[in-house]
Amino acid sequence: MTAGSEERSVSSEERSAAQAEIGRMRHRIDEIDEQIVGLLAERTAAVRILTEHKTDEDAVRSTDRVRQVLARVEMLAERHDMPPQIARETYRSLIDQLTTMQLERLAQRRGTPA
Ligand SMILES: O=C(O)C(=O)C[C@]1(C(=O)O)C=C[C@H](O)C=C1
């Protein structure tokens, strides 16, 4: 007996209905991505403005603030019934990139390499 041989066969109608649903959901995902990237661009612009008021690396890294943001997005994810670790890891990666961006800007203002 081969793996999966007990599964009932799927009709071609079911297969094409499944394909249609996948196509609809991918279209929806593309629309959501457009909103997400737009919001991320706004968030990045806000971080760029705030960066201009930071004068040292500790201020750029703001570890207490990072902890606060990560805890908050986990809480928000739970409220929206999504796995909190997805929100946490997504923001961890976002904040890492934004920290690098800020360190580069700080170095540029100081006239030294990051
Ligand atoms: O709040 C700050 O000071 C930021 O620089 C923004 C931000 C964030 O993306 O939320 C980015 C880097 C860390 O320093 C902390 C938080």
The ligand as an ORCA input file, in Angstrom:
! r2SCAN-3c Opt
* xyz 0 1
  O      11.748     54.270     18.652
  C      12.879     54.450     18.191
  O      13.768     55.078     18.812
  C      13.223     53.934     16.860
  O      14.330     54.133     16.399
  C      12.229     53.110     16.127
  C      12.488     51.638     16.289
  C      11.267     50.923     15.657
  O      11.360     50.562     14.480
  O      10.253     50.789     16.354
  C      13.737     51.261     15.576
  C      14.922     51.017     16.194
  C      15.054     50.937     17.652
  O      15.906     51.947     18.068
  C      13.764     51.144     18.352
  C      12.587     51.325     17.718
*
